[in-house]
Amino acid sequence: MAKKVTPKPDSQTFNRNAEKSKNILKSEIGKRWQPITKYSLFLGFIAFCVYANTLQNGYALDDLAAIQSNSLVRKGITAIPEILSTPYHYGSFRARENGPAIDDLYRPLSLVIFSVEYQIVGDNPMLGHFVNLLLYAGCVILFFLFLYNLFKRQRPALAFIGAFLFALHPIHTEVVANIKSADELLCFFFGLLSLNAFMKYLDDKNIRLLISGLIFYFLSLLSKETSITFLAIIPFVFFFYRNEDRKRSIYISLLSLLPAILFLVIRFSVLISYRSYNPSSMPFIENALIGAPSMAYRFATEILVLGYYLKLLIIPYPLICDYSFNAIPYANFSSPGVLISLVAYLLIIFLGIYRIIRKRNDPLAFGIIFFLVTISIFSNILFLLASEMAERFMFFASAGFCVAVAFIIEFYLAKKGSIGIADVLKSRLALLVLIPISLVFIGITVDRNNDWKDSFILFQTDSKKSPDNCRLYYFNAGQEMTIANDQGADGAVRKQMLTDAIINFQKCVSIYPDYVIAQSGLADAFSLSMQLDSAEFHGKKALALIPYDPTALNTLANVYLAKKEYPEAIVLLKRASIINPSNPYYPGNLGTCNMLLKQYDSAIFYFRKSVNIDPGNIKSVMFLSVAFNAAGQKDSAKKYEAIVKQSEPGFSVDKIPLPR
């Protein structure tokens, strides 16, 4: 039998096959890189570029509690199981200092991200800023795709303009520039992923898309509670805008309750088990509305704050990192600002209802209702929040505002028959509106990003914009005290910082005299400048306001230490240690008092207690070695001296003078 020979293809056949393969590849790439994909990437790129200068920034504001001083985050990825099972502030100094009395939160996902970042780069903020940039770009892309699919691909111009305005709006600077606000970005990111998955489920009828949407929604809730408002948004979307399959719309709306219920069960079980669900414990300085003269004043001020939010959406200046007492003074219903805000919101509510009744899938109605629903949780009307006002609270609601503005621009373009994205980019009318807005928004955003370079610059800048805000002066003084306490700082700089800190503390207490930690801070500042009578006056004033406040007790004790009135200091420090036994500084200061009284055994007892609470506190270890040396216990002194030398090689216990 003859062997069958397979003919070899000639060169022409080979070239034809290669060309065919090349065309197929081009076709596949073309499908993947459709115009909508290109526009999505363009919007993400714009969002990234506008905030790119945040990469040079350090930590600022809430980054201290969330990252820098968070004991769980600093453990790296090994802390993830503990992060998932504890309250939000469990690892922060605030929780360790104040104990379980604070009303805490449950937002583990952002802390998990921070712990991974810390595992990779340690105490370096650049990765955190980079992750925020990527998340923000992702939010903008998902918002564009959501709008594009919400209106069944019939309103691409509206989707593009809305996402474009959202990408550039300066009110987002706090969310992007403050690493801690990754919780808000993650919440929005996963919330939109869930909505997009649900819409795709309607089209493809693939149950895996429904399950994916539920998982994404649960992750959104684990990031921050803001997306609980989606329990109203989801049925609104799938019964008024994407209602082509009523049965599946019902599935989506009902099943979305499951991740919300699961989240709430986990949240309350964690907070209650750690005695951290205490909504009545909110301090006045966090939200001044709790101290309003009457319910009428409180309600009027809440309406005024809502008006401020509208104003910042339209004119995003000035932007401020904190809106504590007395940034927004109490108002009543005779105030013009309250009346203007009330009328504006009544008109917005009426317009939203009228438009949705008139046309079920009206884009303007969607923007208005999305705005109202998502801002409702931050209005302080339904319940009091930890802050009276914050720009980060507007992140979700600003999306609805951008849709409403995009509708108005699209409306005028549609009169000329121009409704495609390419038409927007070619339209003189659109460019005449969008280019000036873009330039102004970009200018404000880039400049504001620079203010977030670090806490010192941020507080210095914002206290000038909000001269009646007592806490900004307190924050300012705190930063100046940090520099003044830095032993490596130049002497003239330290002296100037101490002087400035006293001035800012005084401004703070002149606005709010009952601010205990500000009175304590002022006492510390006077004590460091050796104005001991003034230090004692303000220390006693702080203690008179809250006799059981451990910080005030410790502050006044430090004043008595400086005045060499050691027995008085010991009494106060013992009270502070009983109230807050987890603070290592109180027994440390007790050890110092006993050392100066030459009661070395007692000094050893208290220094050892301080070290047991915080083994990483090198100063307590150092003093413990000195106390052992003074007591004649040379072996123990050398043992702890060796520990100190691991971080401070030049230390020698014999060179430390003993009290005479």
HUZIQUI-V218912 format. One record per residue. N is the residue number from 1. NEAR is the number of other ideal C-beta (glycine too) atoms within 8 Angstrom. Layout:
n=N near=NEAR
n=N near=NEAR
This chain:
n=1 near=2
n=2 near=3
n=3 near=4
n=4 near=4
n=5 near=4
n=6 near=4
n=7 near=4
n=8 near=4
n=9 near=6
n=10 near=6
n=11 near=5
n=12 near=6
n=13 near=8
n=14 near=9
n=15 near=8
n=16 near=8
n=17 near=9
n=18 near=8
n=19 near=8
n=20 near=8
n=21 near=8
n=22 near=8
n=23 near=8
n=24 near=8
n=25 near=8
n=26 near=8
n=27 near=8
n=28 near=8
n=29 near=8
n=30 near=8
n=31 near=7
n=32 near=7
n=33 near=7
n=34 near=8
n=35 near=7
n=36 near=9
n=37 near=9
n=38 near=9
n=39 near=11
n=40 near=11
n=41 near=9
n=42 near=8
n=43 near=15
n=44 near=12
n=45 near=9
n=46 near=12
n=47 near=14
n=48 near=12
n=49 near=7
n=50 near=11
n=51 near=15
n=52 near=8
n=53 near=9
n=54 near=13
n=55 near=9
n=56 near=5
n=57 near=13
n=58 near=6
n=59 near=10
n=60 near=12
n=61 near=11
n=62 near=8
n=63 near=14
n=64 near=11
n=65 near=12
n=66 near=14
n=67 near=14
n=68 near=9
n=69 near=8
n=70 near=13
n=71 near=9
n=72 near=13
n=73 near=14
n=74 near=8
n=75 near=9
n=76 near=9
n=77 near=7
n=78 near=5
n=79 near=12
n=80 near=9
n=81 near=6
n=82 near=10
n=83 near=14
n=84 near=8
n=85 near=6
n=86 near=10
n=87 near=12
n=88 near=9
n=89 near=12
n=90 near=12
n=91 near=13
n=92 near=12
n=93 near=8
n=94 near=9
n=95 near=15
n=96 near=9
n=97 near=10
n=98 near=7
n=99 near=8
n=100 near=8
n=101 near=6
n=102 near=12
n=103 near=10
n=104 near=14
n=105 near=8
n=106 near=10
n=107 near=12
n=108 near=10
n=109 near=11
n=110 near=14
n=111 near=15
n=112 near=11
n=113 near=11
n=114 near=15
n=115 near=16
n=116 near=10
n=117 near=11
n=118 near=13
n=119 near=7
n=120 near=7
n=121 near=7
n=122 near=5
n=123 near=4
n=124 near=6
n=125 near=11
n=126 near=8
n=127 near=10
n=128 near=13
n=129 near=13
n=130 near=9
n=131 near=11
n=132 near=16
n=133 near=14
n=134 near=9
n=135 near=12
n=136 near=15
n=137 near=12
n=138 near=10
n=139 near=13
n=140 near=15
n=141 near=13
n=142 near=12
n=143 near=13
n=144 near=15
n=145 near=12
n=146 near=12
n=147 near=14
n=148 near=12
n=149 near=11
n=150 near=12
n=151 near=13
n=152 near=6
n=153 near=7
n=154 near=5
n=155 near=12
n=156 near=12
n=157 near=15
n=158 near=14
n=159 near=15
n=160 near=13
n=161 near=15
n=162 near=17
n=163 near=15
n=164 near=12
n=165 near=13
n=166 near=13
n=167 near=11
n=168 near=14
n=169 near=13
n=170 near=12
n=171 near=13
n=172 near=12
n=173 near=14
n=174 near=14
n=175 near=13
n=176 near=14
n=177 near=14
n=178 near=14
n=179 near=13
n=180 near=12
n=181 near=13
n=182 near=14
n=183 near=12
n=184 near=13
n=185 near=14
n=186 near=16
n=187 near=14
n=188 near=15
n=189 near=14
n=190 near=14
n=191 near=15
n=192 near=12
n=193 near=12
n=194 near=15
n=195 near=14
n=196 near=12
n=197 near=13
n=198 near=15
n=199 near=13
n=200 near=11
n=201 near=15
n=202 near=14
n=203 near=6
n=204 near=7
n=205 near=7
n=206 near=8
n=207 near=7
n=208 near=6
n=209 near=12
n=210 near=14
n=211 near=8
n=212 near=9
n=213 near=16
n=214 near=13
n=215 near=9
n=216 near=13
n=217 near=16
n=218 near=11
n=219 near=11
n=220 near=18
n=221 near=14
n=222 near=9
n=223 near=15
n=224 near=12
n=225 near=9
n=226 near=13
n=227 near=15
n=228 near=9
n=229 near=12
n=230 near=13
n=231 near=10
n=232 near=8
n=233 near=12
n=234 near=13
n=235 near=10
n=236 near=11
n=237 near=13
n=238 near=14
n=239 near=8
n=240 near=10
n=241 near=11
n=242 near=10
n=243 near=10
n=244 near=4
n=245 near=7
n=246 near=6
n=247 near=6
n=248 near=10
n=249 near=14
n=250 near=8
n=251 near=9
n=252 near=15
n=253 near=11
n=254 near=7
n=255 near=9
n=256 near=15
n=257 near=8
n=258 near=8
n=259 near=12
n=260 near=12
n=261 near=8
n=262 near=9
n=263 near=11
n=264 near=8
n=265 near=8
n=266 near=9
n=267 near=10
n=268 near=9
n=269 near=8
n=270 near=13
n=271 near=13
n=272 near=9
n=273 near=6
n=274 near=11
n=275 near=7
n=276 near=15
n=277 near=9
n=278 near=11
n=279 near=8
n=280 near=5
n=281 near=8
n=282 near=10
n=283 near=5
n=284 near=9
n=285 near=10
n=286 near=8
n=287 near=12
n=288 near=13
n=289 near=11
n=290 near=8
n=291 near=6
n=292 near=11
n=293 near=4
n=294 near=6
n=295 near=6
n=296 near=8
n=297 near=12
n=298 near=11
n=299 near=9
n=300 near=14
n=301 near=15
n=302 near=12
n=303 near=12
n=304 near=14
n=305 near=13
n=306 near=12
n=307 near=14
n=308 near=11
n=309 near=13
n=310 near=11
n=311 near=8
n=312 near=12
n=313 near=11
n=314 near=6
n=315 near=5
n=316 near=11
n=317 near=6
n=318 near=5
n=319 near=13
n=320 near=12
n=321 near=12
n=322 near=13
n=323 near=11
n=324 near=13
n=325 near=13
n=326 near=10
n=327 near=13
n=328 near=12
n=329 near=5
n=330 near=10
n=331 near=11
n=332 near=9
n=333 near=8
n=334 near=5
n=335 near=10
n=336 near=5
n=337 near=9
n=338 near=16
n=339 near=10
n=340 near=9
n=341 near=14
n=342 near=10
n=343 near=8
n=344 near=10
n=345 near=12
n=346 near=8
n=347 near=8
n=348 near=11
n=349 near=10
n=350 near=8
n=351 near=11
n=352 near=13
n=353 near=8
n=354 near=8
n=355 near=12
n=356 near=12
n=357 near=5
n=358 near=6
n=359 near=7
n=360 near=7
n=361 near=8
n=362 near=10
n=363 near=13
n=364 near=13
n=365 near=12
n=366 near=14
n=367 near=17
n=368 near=15
n=369 near=12
n=370 near=13
n=371 near=14
n=372 near=12
n=373 near=11
n=374 near=14
n=375 near=14
n=376 near=10
n=377 near=10
n=378 near=10
n=379 near=10
n=380 near=12
n=381 near=6
n=382 near=6
n=383 near=5
n=384 near=8
n=385 near=9
n=386 near=6
n=387 near=10
n=388 near=14
n=389 near=10
n=390 near=9
n=391 near=12
n=392 near=10
n=393 near=12
n=394 near=13
n=395 near=13
n=396 near=13
n=397 near=14
n=398 near=13
n=399 near=15
n=400 near=16
n=401 near=11
n=402 near=14
n=403 near=16
n=404 near=12
n=405 near=12
n=406 near=16
n=407 near=12
n=408 near=9
n=409 near=12
n=410 near=14
n=411 near=8
n=412 near=9
n=413 near=15
n=414 near=9
n=415 near=6
n=416 near=8
n=417 near=5
n=418 near=12
n=419 near=10
n=420 near=8
n=421 near=10
n=422 near=7
n=423 near=12
n=424 near=14
n=425 near=8
n=426 near=6
n=427 near=11
n=428 near=5
n=429 near=9
n=430 near=14
n=431 near=9
n=432 near=8
n=433 near=9
n=434 near=12
n=435 near=8
n=436 near=8
n=437 near=10
n=438 near=10
n=439 near=8
n=440 near=8
n=441 near=13
n=442 near=10
n=443 near=8
n=444 near=12
n=445 near=15
n=446 near=10
n=447 near=8
n=448 near=12
n=449 near=14
n=450 near=9
n=451 near=10
n=452 near=17
n=453 near=10
n=454 near=10
n=455 near=11
n=456 near=8
n=457 near=11
n=458 near=14
n=459 near=13
n=460 near=9
n=461 near=9
n=462 near=14
n=463 near=14
n=464 near=7
n=465 near=8
n=466 near=13
n=467 near=6
n=468 near=8
n=469 near=17
n=470 near=17
n=471 near=11
n=472 near=16
n=473 near=14
n=474 near=15
n=475 near=12
n=476 near=13
n=477 near=18
n=478 near=10
n=479 near=11
n=480 near=13
n=481 near=15
n=482 near=8
n=483 near=12
n=484 near=14
n=485 near=7
n=486 near=8
n=487 near=4
n=488 near=3
n=489 near=10
n=490 near=5
n=491 near=6
n=492 near=6
n=493 near=9
n=494 near=12
n=495 near=9
n=496 near=8
n=497 near=13
n=498 near=14
n=499 near=9
n=500 near=11
n=501 near=15
n=502 near=13
n=503 near=8
n=504 near=14
n=505 near=15
n=506 near=9
n=507 near=10
n=508 near=15
n=509 near=14
n=510 near=6
n=511 near=11
n=512 near=11
n=513 near=6
n=514 near=6
n=515 near=12
n=516 near=12
n=517 near=9
n=518 near=14
n=519 near=16
n=520 near=15
n=521 near=14
n=522 near=14
n=523 near=17
n=524 near=12
n=525 near=16
n=526 near=13
n=527 near=14
n=528 near=10
n=529 near=9
n=530 near=6
n=531 near=8
n=532 near=11
n=533 near=6
n=534 near=8
n=535 near=15
n=536 near=13
n=537 near=9
n=538 near=14
n=539 near=15
n=540 near=9
n=541 near=9
n=542 near=18
n=543 near=12
n=544 near=6
n=545 near=10
n=546 near=8
n=547 near=5
n=548 near=6
n=549 near=12
n=550 near=13
n=551 near=11
n=552 near=15
n=553 near=14
n=554 near=14
n=555 near=14
n=556 near=15
n=557 near=15
n=558 near=12
n=559 near=14
n=560 near=13
n=561 near=14
n=562 near=10
n=563 near=8
n=564 near=6
n=565 near=8
n=566 near=11
n=567 near=6
n=568 near=9
n=569 near=14
n=570 near=12
n=571 near=8
n=572 near=13
n=573 near=16
n=574 near=9
n=575 near=11
n=576 near=14
n=577 near=12
n=578 near=6
n=579 near=9
n=580 near=10
n=581 near=6
n=582 near=6
n=583 near=12
n=584 near=11
n=585 near=8
n=586 near=13
n=587 near=14
n=588 near=15
n=589 near=14
n=590 near=14
n=591 near=20
n=592 near=11
n=593 near=13
n=594 near=13
n=595 near=15
n=596 near=10
n=597 near=8
n=598 near=7
n=599 near=8
n=600 near=11
n=601 near=7
n=602 near=10
n=603 near=15
n=604 near=13
n=605 near=9
n=606 near=13
n=607 near=15
n=608 near=9
n=609 near=10
n=610 near=16
n=611 near=13
n=612 near=6
n=613 near=10
n=614 near=8
n=615 near=6
n=616 near=4
n=617 near=12
n=618 near=9
n=619 near=7
n=620 near=14
n=621 near=13
n=622 near=12
n=623 near=14
n=624 near=15
n=625 near=17
n=626 near=13
n=627 near=14
n=628 near=13
n=629 near=14
n=630 near=12
n=631 near=9
n=632 near=5
n=633 near=8
n=634 near=8
n=635 near=6
n=636 near=9
n=637 near=13
n=638 near=10
n=639 near=9
n=640 near=14
n=641 near=12
n=642 near=8
n=643 near=9
n=644 near=13
n=645 near=9
n=646 near=5
n=647 near=5
n=648 near=8
n=649 near=4
n=650 near=4
n=651 near=9
n=652 near=7
n=653 near=12
n=654 near=5
n=655 near=4
n=656 near=8
n=657 near=3
n=658 near=7
n=659 near=8
n=660 near=2
